[in-house]
Amino acid sequence: MNSFIAARTILGAVFAFLAATGAEALEGAVAERAPSGEIVLRWTDADPVDVYVSARPDAAPAAARLLVRGDRDGLYRARWTRPERPYFMLRDERDGDVVRVAERVVTLERGSNFRDLGGYPAAGGKHVRWGVIYRTAAMPMLTDADYRYVGRLGIRSIIDLRSVEERQLAPDGMPTRTGALYLAHDYPADAIFSRIGAPPPAGGQNPVTGLYRTWLVSLAPQFRDIFQQLLRRDGAVSYHCSAGQDRTGVATALVLSALGVPREVIMADYQLSTLERRPDNEIPKLAPGQYPGNIVADFYRRAQAAGPMKARPLYTAAGKPFLQETFDEIDARWGSVDAYLDQVLGIDKAQIAKLRLLYLE
């Protein structure tokens, strides 16, 4: 895994934001999985810090296990042998402030790009709660151990952003194995897969970037489902496309924007997909002639024949992040993310306030 690199990518964006806003005290907490299997916790604080751990993302320190008291190094190495996912709490001994932190990436045997959106700085000086919103790639080849681990995350709804043809090749097994509500909308893959890998016209725009603009309308039913499930607050919500980077990246930009996460942090999270994808875990090996007439099957057969699939950088040749096209379209067409959410998805200011109440701490 590239969790050390990934954590520092996000941490750099968060530190830049905190420096710009003058934030002090206990900040910059990050949890990284070391090759040894230990979970390395890092933070910054001038005061001594108590470190706790729990299998519940919302546990109070009194209900958690104390790992160390009065740490002044800003560094702690934790071992966790329980089958549940660990969540850590850092408590400032001087003022009693508590910051929660967990691993950004959910590590699975056959997973890909499965990430928790918790911990990001958000509206009102708060942070996104851990363990309640997940983004991921398609993961049709999870092992039994993976399903057992995911089953303990409390995911109650899964929104599939993929087309009919993609779902045919790699059915989502998580709803059946976890009992989660599964939501998907049928649409043809041609509009997407006829562009992916196509060379840009001479002097023209990368064909992929236009999708980042049109998805705001064409995938509005799927994005609306995500927000409606978040507003229900019936357990954790997970959503995914095939790679967990493009359509999922747009969905995540909308969710984090609604929660007041700064754009520079959203962009840093978006770029983690290049590091955290495991493309060979996203689609089974396809045999010649399998799924005739399926444009997605043809695309992946060519990719698999070329050797191990690799994640591509999410930038244009000029260095512009693809996701910037989404924000440019929103700013030009609707004026703000809040206006887009209201006019297209039907998520008004009162519902945004409710989302922040539910998902920030």
C-alpha positions in Angstrom: 0.0 0.0 0.0 1.0 3.6 -0.5 -0.7 4.8 2.8 2.4 6.7 4.0 2.5 8.7 0.8 -1.2 9.1 0.7 -1.5 10.3 4.2 1.2 12.9 3.6 -0.6 14.1 0.5 -3.7 14.9 2.5 -1.8 16.1 5.5 0.1 18.7 3.4 -3.2 20.1 2.1 -4.7 20.1 5.6 -1.7 21.8 7.1 -1.7 24.5 4.4 -5.4 25.1 5.1 -4.8 25.3 8.9 -1.9 27.7 8.5 -4.0 30.0 6.3 -6.8 30.1 8.9 -4.5 30.4 11.9 -5.7 27.2 13.5 -3.7 26.0 16.6 -3.7 23.3 19.3 -4.3 19.7 18.5 -4.3 19.4 14.7 -2.9 17.4 11.8 -3.8 14.0 13.2 -3.1 11.1 10.8 -3.1 7.3 11.0 -0.9 5.3 8.7 -0.5 1.6 8.3 3.2 0.7 8.5 4.7 -2.3 6.6 5.1 -4.0 10.0 1.3 -3.9 10.5 1.5 -1.3 13.2 -0.7 1.8 12.9 1.5 4.9 13.2 -0.3 8.0 14.7 1.1 11.5 14.2 -0.2 14.8 15.3 0.9 18.3 16.3 0.2 19.8 19.7 2.2 21.8 22.2 0.5 20.1 25.1 0.7 16.4 26.3 -1.8 14.1 24.6 -3.6 11.0 25.8 -4.2 8.3 23.1 -7.2 6.1 23.2 -8.6 3.4 20.8 -12.0 1.9 20.2 -13.8 -0.3 17.6 -16.5 2.4 17.5 -16.0 5.6 15.5 -18.2 7.6 18.0 -16.9 6.2 21.3 -16.1 8.7 24.1 -12.7 8.4 25.8 -14.3 7.0 28.9 -15.6 4.0 26.8 -12.3 3.5 25.0 -9.0 1.8 25.9 -6.2 4.1 27.0 -3.0 3.4 25.0 -0.7 6.1 26.4 -1.0 9.1 28.7 0.7 12.4 28.3 2.5 11.8 25.0 4.6 14.8 24.0 6.3 13.4 20.8 3.3 13.7 18.5 4.0 10.1 17.5 2.6 6.7 18.7 2.8 3.2 17.2 -0.3 1.1 17.9 -0.9 -2.6 17.5 -4.5 -3.7 16.9 -5.4 -7.4 16.8 -9.2 -7.3 17.0 -11.2 -8.1 13.9 -13.0 -4.7 13.9 -11.6 -1.5 12.4 -9.8 0.7 15.0 -10.6 4.3 15.7 -8.3 6.5 17.7 -8.9 9.5 20.0 -6.3 12.0 20.9 -7.1 14.1 24.0 -5.3 17.3 24.8 -4.5 17.1 28.5 -4.6 20.9 29.0 -8.0 21.8 27.4 -9.6 18.4 27.0 -10.1 18.8 23.3 -10.5 15.4 21.5 -9.6 14.7 17.9 -10.5 11.4 16.3 -8.4 9.7 13.6 -8.5 6.5 11.7 -6.7 5.0 8.6 -7.8 6.8 5.5 -7.7 3.6 3.4 -9.7 0.6 4.4 -7.2 -2.2 3.8 -8.6 -5.3 2.2 -7.1 -8.4 0.5 -8.8 -7.7 -2.8 -10.1 -4.2 -2.4 -9.4 -1.1 -4.4 -9.5 2.6 -3.5 -11.7 2.1 -0.5 -11.5 5.2 1.6 -13.1 6.9 4.6 -13.9 10.6 4.2 -13.6 11.2 7.9 -11.2 13.7 9.6 -11.2 16.4 6.9 -11.5 20.1 8.2 -15.0 21.3 7.5 -17.5 24.1 8.2 -17.4 25.9 11.6 -14.0 24.6 12.6 -15.3 21.1 12.8 -14.2 17.9 11.1 -16.0 15.2 9.1 -17.0 12.2 11.2 -15.1 9.0 10.7 -16.7 5.7 9.8 -19.9 7.1 8.2 -19.1 8.0 4.6 -17.0 5.8 2.3 -15.9 6.1 -1.3 -14.6 3.1 -3.2 -13.9 1.5 -6.6 -15.8 -1.6 -7.8 -14.6 -4.6 -5.8 -16.1 -7.8 -7.3 -13.4 -10.0 -6.1 -13.4 -9.5 -2.3 -12.5 -12.5 -0.2 -14.6 -14.0 2.5 -12.3 -12.3 5.0 -12.8 -9.0 3.2 -16.6 -9.3 3.4 -16.4 -10.1 7.1 -14.3 -7.0 7.7 -16.6 -4.8 5.6 -19.6 -6.3 7.3 -18.4 -4.8 10.6 -18.3 -1.2 9.2 -22.0 -0.6 9.6 -22.6 0.3 5.9 -26.4 0.4 5.4 -26.6 1.8 1.9 -24.5 1.5 -1.3 -25.0 3.7 -4.3 -23.6 2.3 -7.5 -22.7 5.0 -10.1 -21.9 2.5 -12.9 -23.6 1.9 -16.2 -25.6 -1.2 -17.0 -22.7 -2.7 -18.9 -20.2 -2.2 -16.1 -22.6 -3.8 -13.6 -23.0 -6.8 -15.9 -19.2 -7.5 -15.8 -18.6 -6.9 -12.1 -21.7 -7.2 -10.0 -21.5 -5.6 -6.6 -21.4 -8.4 -4.0 -21.5 -6.2 -1.0 -25.3 -5.7 -0.7 -25.9 -9.4 -0.7 -23.1 -10.2 1.8 -23.8 -7.2 4.1 -27.5 -6.7 3.8 -27.0 -3.1 2.7 -29.6 -1.2 0.6 -28.4 -1.2 -3.0 -29.3 1.7 -5.3 -28.4 2.0 -9.0 -29.8 3.7 -12.1 -29.6 2.2 -15.6 -27.8 4.2 -18.3 -25.6 3.1 -21.3 -21.8 3.0 -21.0 -21.2 4.3 -24.5 -21.1 8.0 -23.5 -18.2 7.3 -21.1 -16.2 4.4 -22.6 -16.2 5.7 -26.1 -14.2 8.6 -24.8 -11.8 6.9 -22.3 -8.5 6.3 -24.0 -9.5 8.3 -27.1 -6.8 10.7 -28.2 -7.7 14.4 -27.9 -8.3 16.3 -31.1 -5.4 18.5 -32.3 -5.3 21.5 -30.0 -8.5 20.3 -28.4 -9.7 19.3 -25.0 -9.0 15.9 -23.4 -12.2 13.9 -24.2 -12.4 12.8 -20.5 -12.6 16.3 -19.1 -16.0 17.0 -20.6 -17.5 14.2 -18.7 -16.6 15.9 -15.5 -19.0 18.7 -16.6 -21.9 16.6 -18.1 -22.0 14.2 -15.1 -23.4 17.0 -13.0 -26.7 16.6 -14.9 -26.5 13.1 -16.4 -25.7 11.5 -13.0 -28.0 13.7 -10.9 -30.3 10.8 -10.0 -27.3 8.9 -8.5 -25.9 11.9 -6.7 -29.4 12.7 -5.3 -29.5 9.1 -4.0 -26.3 9.7 -2.1 -27.5 12.8 -0.4 -30.9 11.3 0.4 -29.2 8.3 2.1 -26.9 10.6 4.0 -29.9 12.6 5.2 -31.6 9.4 6.4 -28.6 8.7 8.7 -29.4 5.0 8.8 -25.9 3.7 9.2 -22.8 4.4 7.0 -23.1 5.3 3.3 -20.8 4.0 0.6 -20.8 4.8 -3.1 -18.6 3.8 -6.0 -18.1 3.6 -9.8 -15.6 1.3 -11.5 -12.3 2.9 -10.6 -13.6 5.0 -7.7 -11.9 8.1 -9.1 -13.9 9.9 -11.7 -17.6 9.7 -11.1 -16.9 8.9 -7.5 -14.6 11.8 -7.4 -17.3 14.2 -8.6 -19.8 12.7 -6.0 -17.2 13.2 -3.3 -16.5 16.8 -4.3 -20.2 17.5 -3.9 -20.5 15.7 -0.6 -17.4 17.3 0.9 -18.4 20.8 -0.5 -21.8 20.5 1.2 -20.0 19.8 4.5 -17.8 22.9 4.1 -14.5 21.1 3.3 -12.1 23.5 1.5 -11.5 22.8 -2.2 -7.7 22.3 -1.7 -8.4 19.5 0.7 -11.1 18.0 -1.7 -8.5 18.1 -4.5 -5.9 16.4 -2.4 -8.4 13.6 -1.6 -9.3 13.3 -5.2 -5.7 12.7 -6.3 -5.2 9.9 -3.7 -7.0 7.6 -6.2 -3.9 7.3 -8.3 -2.0 5.9 -5.3 -4.8 3.8 -3.8 -6.3 2.0 -6.8 -5.7 -1.6 -7.4 -7.1 -2.0 -11.0 -6.7 -5.7 -11.2 -9.1 -6.0 -8.3 -11.7 -3.9 -10.0 -12.7 -6.3 -12.8 -12.4 -10.1 -13.3 -10.2 -11.4 -16.1 -12.3 -11.4 -19.3 -12.1 -14.2 -21.8 -12.2 -13.6 -25.6 -15.8 -13.3 -26.9 -17.2 -13.0 -23.4 -20.1 -10.5 -23.1 -20.5 -9.9 -26.8 -21.6 -6.4 -27.7 -20.6 -5.0 -24.3 -18.4 -1.9 -25.0 -17.0 -2.1 -21.5 -15.9 -5.7 -21.9 -14.1 -4.7 -25.1 -12.4 -1.8 -23.3 -11.2 -4.0 -20.4 -10.1 -6.9 -22.7 -7.8 -4.5 -24.5 -6.5 -3.1 -21.2 -5.9 -6.6 -19.8 -4.1 -7.8 -22.9 -1.7 -4.9 -22.6 -0.4 -6.1 -19.2 -1.2 -5.2 -15.6 -3.5 -2.3 -15.5 -2.3 0.9 -13.9 -4.0 3.9 -12.5 -3.6 7.0 -14.7 -2.8 10.5 -13.3 -5.9 12.6 -13.0 -4.5 15.6 -14.8 -4.7 17.0 -18.3 -1.5 17.4 -20.3 -1.4 21.0 -19.1 -1.4 19.8 -15.4 -5.1 20.8 -14.7 -6.9 18.3 -12.4 -9.9 16.8 -14.2 -12.0 17.5 -11.2 -11.4 21.2 -11.7 -13.7 21.0 -14.7 -16.5 20.1 -12.3 -16.0 23.1 -10.2 -15.6 25.4 -13.2 -18.9 24.1 -14.6 -20.7 24.6 -11.3 -19.2 28.1 -10.8 -20.1 29.2 -14.4 -23.6 27.6 -14.6 -25.0 27.7 -11.1 -22.7 30.1 -9.2 -21.9 27.8 -6.3 -22.1 24.2 -5.1 -25.0 25.1 -2.8 -26.9 26.5 -5.7 -26.3 23.4 -7.8 -27.3 21.2 -4.9 -30.6 23.1 -4.5 -31.5 23.6 -8.2 -30.4 20.2 -9.5 -30.5 17.7 -6.6 -33.2 19.4 -4.5 -30.9 19.7 -1.5 -31.7 23.1 0.1 -29.9 25.1 2.8 -31.9 23.5 5.6 -30.8 20.1 4.4 -27.2 21.2 4.1 -27.4 22.4 7.7 -28.8 19.0 8.7 -26.0 17.2 6.9 -23.5 19.3 8.8 -25.2 18.5 12.1 -25.2 14.8 11.3 -21.7 14.4 9.8 -19.5 17.0 11.5 -18.0 17.0 15.0 
